[in-house]
């Protein structure tokens, strides 16, 4: 299988994709891009017209969006055992897209100071921030991972949201989040990927 080209910046959601690459055991070559310059260059815009990272190119096909990259890698590297089995598929896709949709939208709006008025909640796909957090909290009060007792690639994307949210205060402190973060950050693939990005940030 061909080496993956991985387009990223260490201070970006590219950290999610790097963690996913390490969990999958994929060979990759990183291409570091800068905001406003190489990230907006014509060559890169052919890969991702949004001018955002992360992106990967594998077998001449580009994949963008963090959740899509995670799902793609799980499917493309089946030996890693990160894709869902038949019994796990519903939870896997439900929570992967919950994190990419309602959770990310609610956190972004809250961070930007935008709150949904109660009479407008029906217009927003996530309703309101507090409900989004409560639903996520209830999930991890009863399950160790997205698919119950087993780590899957969905935990990379969902977990990254919870790790960052807990670290930077965009999610409230919850016991369920703290124990979930502890499980994830203890993984060797997470530590290895984070060490690379930390070193890149330190050398900037």
Backbone torsions as a table, in degrees:
resi	resn	phi	psi	omega
1	UNK	NA	139.8	-173.8
2	UNK	-71.6	155.6	177.0
3	UNK	-68.9	142.8	179.6
4	UNK	-88.2	135.3	169.3
5	UNK	-90.0	124.1	-173.7
6	UNK	-116.8	114.3	-177.2
7	UNK	-99.7	125.5	-171.5
8	UNK	-158.5	171.3	165.8
9	UNK	-136.6	135.2	-174.5
10	UNK	-63.5	-21.1	177.7
11	UNK	-102.6	60.9	-176.4
12	UNK	-158.9	180.0	174.2
13	UNK	-68.0	-3.3	172.4
14	UNK	-57.9	-23.0	176.6
15	UNK	-60.8	-33.9	178.3
16	UNK	-64.4	-48.0	-177.6
17	UNK	-64.6	-38.7	179.1
18	UNK	-63.0	-43.8	177.0
19	UNK	-58.5	-44.0	179.9
20	UNK	-62.3	-41.0	178.0
21	UNK	-60.6	-40.9	-179.9
22	UNK	-70.7	-38.9	176.6
23	UNK	-63.0	-38.0	-179.0
24	UNK	-75.7	-16.0	-175.7
25	UNK	71.3	30.7	-175.5
26	UNK	-85.8	141.5	170.9
27	UNK	-78.7	132.0	-179.5
28	UNK	-147.0	154.9	172.5
29	UNK	-115.2	124.1	-179.2
30	UNK	-84.5	144.5	172.9
31	UNK	-124.0	109.2	-177.0
32	UNK	-84.4	130.4	-179.0
33	UNK	-120.2	150.8	178.3
34	UNK	-106.1	145.0	176.9
35	UNK	-63.4	136.5	173.6
36	UNK	80.4	-13.5	180.0
37	UNK	-120.1	-94.8	-176.4
38	UNK	-64.4	-24.1	177.9
39	UNK	-71.5	-19.6	179.4
40	UNK	-110.1	8.9	-178.4
41	UNK	-71.8	154.4	-175.2
42	UNK	-57.8	-42.1	-178.8
43	UNK	-61.9	-41.5	-179.0
44	UNK	-75.0	-33.9	179.2
45	UNK	-63.5	-21.0	174.1
46	UNK	-70.3	-26.8	178.5
47	UNK	-85.4	-49.0	177.2
48	UNK	-134.4	99.1	-178.4
49	UNK	-59.9	-15.4	176.7
50	UNK	-73.8	-17.2	-177.6
51	UNK	66.8	34.5	-178.2
52	UNK	-123.5	159.9	171.6
53	UNK	-119.5	155.9	10.3
54	UNK	-89.2	166.9	168.8
55	UNK	-150.2	151.8	171.8
56	UNK	-128.5	152.4	171.4
57	UNK	-124.6	124.4	-175.8
58	UNK	-139.2	125.0	-177.5
59	UNK	53.0	41.3	176.9
60	UNK	67.1	16.9	176.7
61	UNK	-117.0	132.3	178.5
62	UNK	-91.2	140.1	173.4
63	UNK	-128.8	125.6	176.1
64	UNK	-118.4	175.0	-179.9
65	UNK	75.1	124.5	-173.0
66	UNK	-55.2	-46.5	-178.9
67	UNK	-64.4	-39.0	179.3
68	UNK	-66.4	-40.1	178.3
69	UNK	-62.3	-43.6	178.7
70	UNK	-60.4	-49.1	-178.8
71	UNK	-63.3	-40.4	-180.0
72	UNK	-62.2	-45.3	-178.5
73	UNK	-65.9	-38.0	177.6
74	UNK	-61.1	-40.6	-179.9
75	UNK	-74.1	-34.7	-174.5
76	UNK	-80.4	-19.3	-179.8
77	UNK	-126.1	68.7	-173.8
78	UNK	-62.0	-25.6	-179.0
79	UNK	-63.1	-22.1	179.2
80	UNK	-73.9	-16.4	176.6
81	UNK	68.4	33.7	-176.0
82	UNK	-103.1	-10.6	176.0
83	UNK	-80.5	156.9	-177.7
84	UNK	-77.1	148.7	168.1
85	UNK	-84.5	179.4	-173.7
86	UNK	-59.1	-39.3	-177.8
87	UNK	-73.2	-21.3	-176.8
88	UNK	-94.8	-11.9	-168.7
89	UNK	-59.1	-40.2	-177.6
90	UNK	-63.1	-49.4	179.2
91	UNK	-65.1	-40.7	-177.9
92	UNK	-56.7	-53.4	-177.5
93	UNK	-74.8	-36.7	179.3
94	UNK	-57.5	-51.9	-173.6
95	UNK	-80.4	-27.3	173.9
96	UNK	-60.8	-46.2	-179.3
97	UNK	-80.1	-23.4	172.7
98	UNK	-62.9	-43.5	179.6
99	UNK	-69.0	-38.1	-179.0
100	UNK	-75.9	-22.6	-178.0
101	UNK	-106.9	-89.7	-176.1
102	UNK	-55.3	-46.1	-175.6
103	UNK	-65.5	-50.3	-179.1
104	UNK	-63.1	-40.9	-179.9
105	UNK	-64.7	-44.0	-178.7
106	UNK	-65.0	-42.3	179.6
107	UNK	-66.5	-43.9	-179.6
108	UNK	-61.1	-47.7	-179.5
109	UNK	-63.0	-42.0	178.9
110	UNK	-63.4	-42.7	-179.5
111	UNK	-63.2	-35.7	-179.8
112	UNK	-84.3	0.9	177.5
113	UNK	81.6	19.4	-178.5
114	UNK	-105.1	117.5	179.7
115	UNK	-113.0	140.8	178.3
116	UNK	-80.2	124.4	175.2
117	UNK	-68.2	144.0	-177.0
118	UNK	-51.9	-37.7	-178.1
119	UNK	-79.5	-1.3	178.7
120	UNK	-111.2	0.1	-175.2
121	UNK	-60.3	-29.8	179.9
122	UNK	-67.0	-21.0	-180.0
123	UNK	-79.8	-30.2	-178.0
124	UNK	-88.6	133.2	-178.6
125	UNK	-61.4	-25.5	-177.9
126	UNK	-99.7	-4.2	179.4
127	UNK	77.6	-89.6	174.7
128	UNK	-149.3	161.1	-174.9
129	UNK	-58.2	-47.6	-175.7
130	UNK	-61.0	-38.1	179.2
131	UNK	-68.4	-41.0	178.2
132	UNK	-58.8	-46.4	179.9
133	UNK	-64.5	-43.1	-178.8
134	UNK	-62.0	-40.6	179.2
135	UNK	-65.5	-42.4	178.8
136	UNK	-65.6	-42.7	178.2
137	UNK	-58.9	-45.5	-178.5
138	UNK	-64.4	-33.1	177.4
139	UNK	-60.3	-50.7	-173.8
140	UNK	-86.9	-1.0	167.6
141	UNK	-71.7	-26.5	-175.9
142	UNK	-113.6	-20.2	-177.4
143	UNK	-121.5	139.0	176.7
144	UNK	-71.8	-36.1	-177.8
145	UNK	-136.0	174.0	-178.6
146	UNK	-54.6	-42.9	-178.1
147	UNK	-100.3	28.8	177.5
148	UNK	94.0	-116.8	-175.4
149	UNK	-85.4	-8.3	-171.8
150	UNK	-116.1	134.8	174.7
151	UNK	-71.0	132.7	174.0
152	UNK	-132.1	177.7	-179.5
153	UNK	-64.7	-23.9	176.5
154	UNK	-60.0	-29.5	179.1
155	UNK	-69.2	-23.9	176.1
156	UNK	-65.2	-48.9	-176.9
157	UNK	-74.1	-50.0	178.3
158	UNK	-61.9	-44.0	-178.3
159	UNK	-63.0	-39.0	178.4
160	UNK	-60.9	-39.8	178.3
161	UNK	-63.0	-41.1	-178.6
162	UNK	-73.3	-39.8	178.3
163	UNK	-60.5	-52.5	-178.4
164	UNK	-65.9	-41.7	-179.7
165	UNK	-62.0	-38.6	178.5
166	UNK	-71.4	-37.8	-177.5
167	UNK	-71.5	-40.7	-173.1
168	UNK	-103.8	4.3	173.9
169	UNK	79.5	14.3	176.7
170	UNK	-85.1	-9.8	168.5
171	UNK	-121.0	146.2	177.5
172	UNK	-72.3	160.3	177.5
173	UNK	-72.8	125.6	175.8
174	UNK	-136.7	142.1	178.5
175	UNK	-58.3	-38.8	-178.9
176	UNK	-63.7	-39.1	178.8
177	UNK	-68.1	-42.1	-177.3
178	UNK	-62.3	-42.4	-179.3
179	UNK	-71.9	-34.7	176.2
180	UNK	-64.9	-45.6	178.3
181	UNK	-59.9	-41.8	-179.9
182	UNK	-61.1	-42.1	178.5
183	UNK	-61.9	-44.6	-173.5
184	UNK	-73.1	-44.2	-175.8
185	UNK	-72.4	-10.6	174.6
186	UNK	-84.0	-7.4	-178.1
187	UNK	-74.1	141.0	-176.8
188	UNK	-64.5	-37.8	-179.9
189	UNK	-64.5	-39.0	177.0
190	UNK	-63.9	-46.4	-178.9
191	UNK	-62.0	-43.1	-178.9
192	UNK	-64.6	-45.3	-179.6
193	UNK	-65.4	-43.5	-179.2
194	UNK	-64.2	-37.8	179.8
195	UNK	-61.4	-37.8	178.6
196	UNK	-65.2	-49.5	-178.8
197	UNK	-65.5	-39.2	178.3
198	UNK	-60.9	-40.8	179.3
199	UNK	-66.4	-39.4	177.8
200	UNK	-64.3	-42.3	178.6
201	UNK	-64.3	-41.5	-179.0
202	UNK	-64.9	-27.8	-177.4
203	UNK	-93.0	0.2	-179.5
204	UNK	-72.6	NA	NA
